[in-house]
Amino acid sequence: MDRVLKINQAYSLTPWRKQLQSIGLFLVVLVVIALIAGVYLNINAKAATIGRQIQNHRNRIDELENDIANQQSQVAILTSSATMEQRAIEMGFRRTQSDDILYLVIDGYKGRSPAVLASDTKIFAPSQTQPRISSDFTQSLLDWIREEFTLPQSLRRGVIP
């Protein structure tokens, strides 16, 4: 018994073992904190990189939208009536007078067919051959319950007495 007490006292009283345990615990905590900080920094770096890429893409979208608007305004300027008239005069065209115009009558030509407008009621009139919807899909729950409890069993099965 005395021997066990001496061994226990020898191991428990050595200060360098307690210091070694304290240093080991401190290093484990330090490594865990360093790992957490590393993961945090890695995620933040990726988020910042993706955020910057999004900003670059938005800037590119803005540039393209400005280019499109610029080209649309250039097309509008080039196709304006004043510019088109100026270009036509430069190409040798001139304004016509009513006595300069010659109309030709062509036998058999009926002209353009009239446009059919969407408000025409014949287009949207319901067809006579429209499929009927089954009563299973038009019957309410209350009607079904009332029918189930009021009709005799034989009528529900389709048997007529």
C-alpha positions as CSV (number, residue, x, y, z in Angstrom):
1,M,0.0,0.0,0.0
2,D,2.8,2.3,0.8
3,R,4.3,1.6,-2.6
4,V,1.1,2.6,-4.4
5,L,1.0,5.8,-2.4
6,K,4.6,6.7,-3.3
7,I,3.9,6.1,-7.0
8,N,0.8,8.1,-6.9
9,Q,2.5,10.9,-5.0
10,A,5.5,10.8,-7.5
11,Y,3.2,11.2,-10.5
12,S,0.8,13.7,-9.1
13,L,3.4,16.0,-7.6
14,T,5.7,16.4,-10.6
15,P,5.2,20.0,-11.6
16,W,6.7,19.5,-15.1
17,R,3.8,17.1,-16.0
18,K,1.2,19.7,-15.0
19,Q,3.1,22.3,-17.0
20,L,3.3,19.9,-20.0
21,Q,-0.5,19.3,-19.7
22,S,-1.2,23.0,-19.5
23,I,1.0,23.7,-22.5
24,G,-0.6,20.9,-24.5
25,L,-4.1,22.1,-23.7
26,F,-3.1,25.6,-24.7
27,L,-1.6,24.4,-28.0
28,V,-4.7,22.4,-28.8
29,V,-6.9,25.4,-28.2
30,L,-4.6,27.6,-30.3
31,V,-4.7,25.1,-33.2
32,V,-8.5,24.9,-33.0
33,I,-8.7,28.7,-33.1
34,A,-6.3,28.8,-36.0
35,L,-8.3,26.3,-37.9
36,I,-11.5,28.2,-37.3
37,A,-9.8,31.5,-38.3
38,G,-8.4,29.8,-41.5
39,V,-11.8,28.5,-42.5
40,Y,-13.4,31.9,-41.8
41,L,-10.8,33.7,-43.9
42,N,-11.1,31.2,-46.7
43,I,-14.9,31.6,-46.9
44,N,-14.6,35.4,-46.7
45,A,-12.0,35.5,-49.4
46,K,-14.2,33.4,-51.7
47,A,-17.2,35.6,-50.9
48,A,-15.3,38.7,-51.7
49,T,-14.0,37.3,-54.9
50,I,-17.5,36.3,-56.0
51,G,-18.8,39.7,-55.0
52,R,-16.2,41.4,-57.1
53,Q,-17.0,39.2,-60.1
54,I,-20.7,40.1,-59.7
55,Q,-19.8,43.8,-59.7
56,N,-17.7,43.3,-62.8
57,H,-20.6,41.5,-64.5
58,R,-23.0,44.2,-63.5
59,N,-20.6,46.9,-64.9
60,R,-20.4,44.9,-68.2
61,I,-24.2,44.7,-68.3
62,D,-24.4,48.5,-67.8
63,E,-21.9,49.1,-70.6
64,L,-23.8,46.8,-73.0
65,E,-27.1,48.5,-72.2
66,N,-25.5,51.9,-72.8
67,D,-24.1,50.6,-76.2
68,I,-27.5,49.2,-77.1
69,A,-29.2,52.5,-76.2
70,N,-26.6,54.4,-78.2
71,Q,-27.1,52.2,-81.3
72,Q,-30.9,52.5,-81.0
73,S,-30.6,56.3,-80.9
74,Q,-28.3,56.2,-83.9
75,V,-30.8,54.0,-85.8
76,A,-33.5,56.5,-84.8
77,I,-31.5,59.4,-86.1
78,L,-30.7,57.6,-89.4
79,T,-34.3,56.6,-90.0
80,S,-35.8,59.9,-89.1
81,S,-37.9,61.5,-91.9
82,A,-35.6,64.5,-92.3
83,T,-32.5,62.3,-92.7
84,M,-34.3,59.8,-95.0
85,E,-35.5,62.7,-97.2
86,Q,-32.0,64.2,-97.3
87,R,-30.5,60.8,-98.3
88,A,-33.3,60.3,-100.9
89,I,-32.5,63.6,-102.5
90,E,-28.8,62.8,-102.6
91,M,-29.6,59.5,-104.3
92,G,-31.6,61.3,-107.0
93,F,-35.1,60.8,-105.9
94,R,-37.5,63.7,-105.9
95,R,-40.9,64.5,-104.4
96,T,-43.8,63.5,-106.6
97,Q,-46.8,65.6,-107.6
98,S,-50.3,64.2,-107.9
99,D,-50.2,64.4,-111.7
100,D,-46.8,62.5,-111.8
101,I,-48.4,59.4,-110.3
102,L,-49.8,56.8,-112.7
103,Y,-52.3,54.2,-111.3
104,L,-52.7,50.9,-113.1
105,V,-55.9,48.9,-113.0
106,I,-55.2,45.1,-113.1
107,D,-58.0,42.8,-114.1
108,G,-58.7,40.0,-111.6
109,Y,-56.8,41.6,-108.7
110,K,-59.1,41.9,-105.7
111,G,-56.7,43.8,-103.4
112,R,-55.8,42.9,-99.9
113,S,-58.1,40.8,-97.9
114,P,-59.7,42.6,-95.0
115,A,-58.0,42.1,-91.6
116,V,-59.9,39.9,-89.1
117,L,-59.9,41.7,-85.7
118,A,-59.8,39.8,-82.5
119,S,-63.0,41.4,-81.2
120,D,-65.0,39.5,-83.9
121,T,-67.5,37.4,-82.0
122,K,-67.5,34.5,-84.5
123,I,-63.9,33.6,-83.6
124,F,-64.6,33.3,-79.9
125,A,-68.1,31.7,-80.1
126,P,-68.1,28.4,-78.3
127,S,-68.1,25.4,-80.6
128,Q,-71.0,23.0,-80.7
129,T,-68.6,20.0,-80.5
130,Q,-66.9,21.1,-77.3
131,P,-66.1,18.2,-75.0
132,R,-68.3,17.9,-71.9
133,I,-66.6,17.9,-68.5
134,S,-67.5,14.9,-66.3
135,S,-69.7,15.6,-63.4
136,D,-67.0,14.2,-61.2
137,F,-65.0,17.4,-61.8
138,T,-67.9,19.9,-61.5
139,Q,-69.7,18.5,-58.5
140,S,-68.9,20.1,-55.1
141,L,-68.0,18.1,-52.0
142,L,-71.3,19.0,-50.3
143,D,-73.3,17.9,-53.4
144,W,-71.4,14.6,-53.5
145,I,-72.0,13.9,-49.7
146,R,-75.7,14.8,-50.1
147,E,-76.0,12.4,-53.1
148,E,-74.2,9.6,-51.3
149,F,-76.4,9.7,-48.2
150,T,-79.8,10.4,-49.9
151,L,-79.7,8.0,-52.9
152,P,-80.4,4.3,-52.2
153,Q,-77.5,1.9,-52.6
154,S,-79.0,0.3,-55.7
155,L,-79.3,3.6,-57.6
156,R,-75.7,4.6,-56.8
157,R,-74.5,1.4,-58.5
158,G,-76.5,2.1,-61.6
159,V,-79.1,-0.7,-60.9
160,I,-82.6,0.5,-61.7
161,P,-85.4,-1.5,-60.0
